[in-house]
Amino acid sequence: MDLIRRISRGAVSKATVTSDEKEEIAPMRVFAASLVATGLASSAAMAQPACVYNTDQTVTSLSECATYERTRVGCAVALSPSDNDAWIGPSRKLSRAMGELTIRIARIAEIPNDDVVERMQAANEKMLTTMSGSCANFSALKSKYEEFCAKLIDNPSQLLANARNCMIGDR
């Protein structure tokens, strides 16, 4: 337990780890790797302060919401192209804005662009699976993402401020 306290304070380096502690570290590495491998945590978020983890999760959530909005537009156009003209333009703009916000926060949190792209691809695959590859099943996504995404992007300035404050405080 002492090792965990030292790690949380950032007071551990290879030179300061005892041989007994090395035995303690191995299972932690396996556990952390398994979280990353199963998608329960990203490698960027492991062993980080809580605010960094939250910022990392915000990037993932924004990636999902941008993908949701893009999927919503795509399905609306595919199912009834002329019925939705009034909201398609604004909805595409919203999707782009969410994508840009995702990238801005990722840059602040020093999350590589490749990681952001992977998260968007994973969100897209997850949504396609949820819809069984058919826009006719879009309602399954709507119930899961519509309210969540509306709340998430309610105050984009606050999301940016939280990321900045976190990263400034982490230094």
Backbone torsions as a table, in degrees:
resi	resn	phi	psi	omega
1	MET	NA	-34.0	178.4
2	ASP	-60.1	-38.2	178.9
3	LEU	-62.2	-42.2	179.8
4	ILE	-62.5	-41.8	177.4
5	ARG	-62.4	-42.7	179.6
6	ARG	-65.4	-39.1	178.8
7	ILE	-63.8	-45.0	-178.3
8	SER	-63.4	-27.5	177.2
9	ARG	-86.7	-6.4	-178.1
10	GLY	76.4	22.8	-175.3
11	ALA	-100.2	27.2	-178.2
12	VAL	-122.9	131.8	171.4
13	SER	-135.8	170.9	-179.8
14	LYS	-57.7	-35.7	-177.4
15	ALA	-70.7	-25.3	-175.8
16	THR	-97.5	-0.5	-178.7
17	VAL	-86.5	127.0	178.6
18	THR	-79.8	167.9	-179.9
19	SER	-65.2	-35.7	176.8
20	ASP	-64.5	-39.3	-179.5
21	GLU	-69.0	-31.2	177.9
22	LYS	-59.7	-37.8	177.1
23	GLU	-66.5	-30.5	179.3
24	GLU	-75.4	-31.1	-176.5
25	ILE	-72.4	-38.7	-175.4
26	ALA	-53.2	-49.8	178.8
27	PRO	-63.9	-33.1	178.2
28	MET	-64.7	-40.5	178.1
29	ARG	-63.6	-41.7	178.5
30	VAL	-62.7	-44.1	179.1
31	PHE	-62.7	-47.1	179.8
32	ALA	-61.8	-43.0	178.7
33	ALA	-62.9	-37.7	179.9
34	SER	-68.6	-35.7	175.8
35	LEU	-63.2	-43.6	179.3
36	VAL	-65.8	-45.0	-177.6
37	ALA	-64.0	-35.0	-179.1
38	THR	-87.3	-1.7	177.6
39	GLY	82.0	8.9	179.0
40	LEU	-79.1	-16.0	176.3
41	ALA	-155.5	147.5	177.1
42	SER	-89.5	156.7	179.9
43	SER	-62.9	-30.8	179.7
44	ALA	-67.8	-27.2	-175.2
45	ALA	-90.0	-17.5	-175.6
46	MET	-65.4	138.6	176.1
47	ALA	58.4	37.5	179.2
48	GLN	-116.3	158.7	173.9
49	PRO	-59.2	158.8	-176.3
50	ALA	-55.6	-41.0	-177.4
51	CYS	-67.0	-32.4	177.6
52	VAL	-68.2	-41.5	176.7
53	TYR	-60.9	-44.8	179.4
54	ASN	-62.4	-39.6	178.2
55	THR	-65.2	-41.1	176.8
56	ASP	-60.3	-42.8	178.6
57	GLN	-67.4	-33.4	176.3
58	THR	-62.9	-41.3	178.0
59	VAL	-62.3	-43.7	178.4
60	THR	-62.9	-45.6	-179.5
61	SER	-64.6	-42.4	177.5
62	LEU	-63.7	-37.1	176.7
63	SER	-60.8	-44.3	178.9
64	GLU	-64.5	-41.3	-178.2
65	CYS	-69.2	-38.5	176.2
66	ALA	-63.7	-40.7	178.1
67	THR	-66.8	-40.4	177.5
68	TYR	-59.6	-47.9	-177.9
69	GLU	-63.5	-40.9	177.8
70	ARG	-64.1	-39.7	178.6
71	THR	-67.3	-39.7	178.9
72	ARG	-59.5	-45.5	178.9
73	VAL	-64.7	-47.2	-179.0
74	GLY	-58.7	-42.8	179.9
75	CYS	-69.7	-38.6	179.2
76	ALA	-62.4	-43.6	179.0
77	VAL	-65.7	-41.3	-178.2
78	ALA	-67.0	-38.6	-175.6
79	LEU	-81.1	-38.5	179.5
80	SER	-155.9	84.1	-171.9
81	PRO	-55.3	-40.0	-173.5
82	SER	-87.1	-19.9	-175.7
83	ASP	-73.4	-18.9	-168.9
84	ASN	-116.4	14.8	-175.0
85	ASP	-55.9	-35.5	-174.6
86	ALA	-64.5	-35.0	-176.2
87	TRP	-107.0	-7.3	-177.3
88	ILE	-64.7	-45.9	179.0
89	GLY	-58.0	-54.1	178.2
90	PRO	-60.6	-34.6	-179.8
91	SER	-68.9	-39.0	175.5
92	ARG	-63.9	-40.0	178.5
93	LYS	-63.0	-41.9	177.9
94	LEU	-62.0	-42.7	178.5
95	SER	-60.9	-44.8	178.0
96	ARG	-62.7	-42.6	-179.6
97	ALA	-62.8	-40.4	177.5
98	MET	-65.0	-40.4	177.1
99	GLY	-62.3	-42.8	178.5
100	GLU	-65.5	-40.4	177.1
101	LEU	-62.9	-40.6	177.4
102	THR	-57.4	-47.8	-178.0
103	ILE	-65.7	-40.9	179.8
104	ARG	-62.2	-46.0	-179.7
105	ILE	-67.5	-38.6	178.1
106	ALA	-61.4	-40.9	177.8
107	ARG	-63.2	-43.7	178.5
108	ILE	-59.2	-42.3	-177.7
109	ALA	-84.4	3.3	179.3
110	GLU	58.6	38.4	175.1
111	ILE	-91.1	122.9	-176.7
112	PRO	-60.6	147.6	179.2
113	ASN	-55.7	-37.9	179.3
114	ASP	-59.2	-37.8	177.8
115	ASP	-65.7	-39.6	179.0
116	VAL	-64.7	-43.1	178.6
117	VAL	-61.6	-43.3	178.3
118	GLU	-60.8	-39.6	179.8
119	ARG	-66.2	-40.5	178.9
120	MET	-67.0	-40.3	177.7
121	GLN	-64.4	-41.1	178.8
122	ALA	-64.2	-40.4	178.3
123	ALA	-63.7	-41.7	179.7
124	ASN	-62.6	-46.2	178.9
125	GLU	-62.7	-41.0	179.4
126	LYS	-62.2	-41.6	-178.8
127	MET	-70.5	-40.0	177.0
128	LEU	-61.8	-40.7	178.3
129	THR	-65.1	-44.5	179.7
130	THR	-59.7	-37.6	-179.5
131	MET	-87.6	3.4	-175.3
132	SER	53.9	34.5	176.0
133	GLY	72.2	11.4	-176.3
134	SER	-130.4	131.8	177.1
135	CYS	-64.6	-19.3	176.9
136	ALA	-61.4	-21.6	-179.6
137	ASN	-101.3	20.6	-177.1
138	PHE	-59.8	-28.8	-178.1
139	SER	-56.8	-28.3	177.2
140	ALA	-63.4	-36.5	177.1
141	LEU	-75.0	-42.4	-176.2
142	LYS	-56.5	-45.5	-178.8
143	SER	-65.8	-27.7	-177.4
144	LYS	-86.2	-37.6	-169.0
145	TYR	-109.6	-28.3	-169.6
146	GLU	-57.5	-54.9	-178.6
147	GLU	-68.3	-42.0	179.5
148	PHE	-57.7	-47.3	-177.3
149	CYS	-69.7	-37.1	178.1
150	ALA	-61.2	-41.7	178.4
151	LYS	-68.6	-40.9	-177.3
152	LEU	-61.1	-44.2	-175.1
153	ILE	-95.5	12.7	179.9
154	ASP	-58.6	-34.6	-178.1
155	ASN	-137.8	79.2	-177.1
156	PRO	-62.3	-32.7	178.3
157	SER	-61.7	-37.4	179.0
158	GLN	-68.7	-37.9	176.8
159	LEU	-60.4	-44.2	178.2
160	LEU	-64.1	-44.9	179.8
161	ALA	-61.5	-42.8	178.4
162	ASN	-59.3	-44.1	179.9
163	ALA	-64.1	-46.3	179.3
164	ARG	-61.0	-48.7	-178.3
165	ASN	-61.8	-38.4	178.8
166	CYS	-62.8	-48.5	-175.4
167	MET	-70.9	-32.3	176.1
168	ILE	-67.6	-43.1	-179.8
169	GLY	-69.0	-23.2	-177.8
170	ASP	-80.7	-15.5	-174.4
171	ARG	-84.8	NA	NA
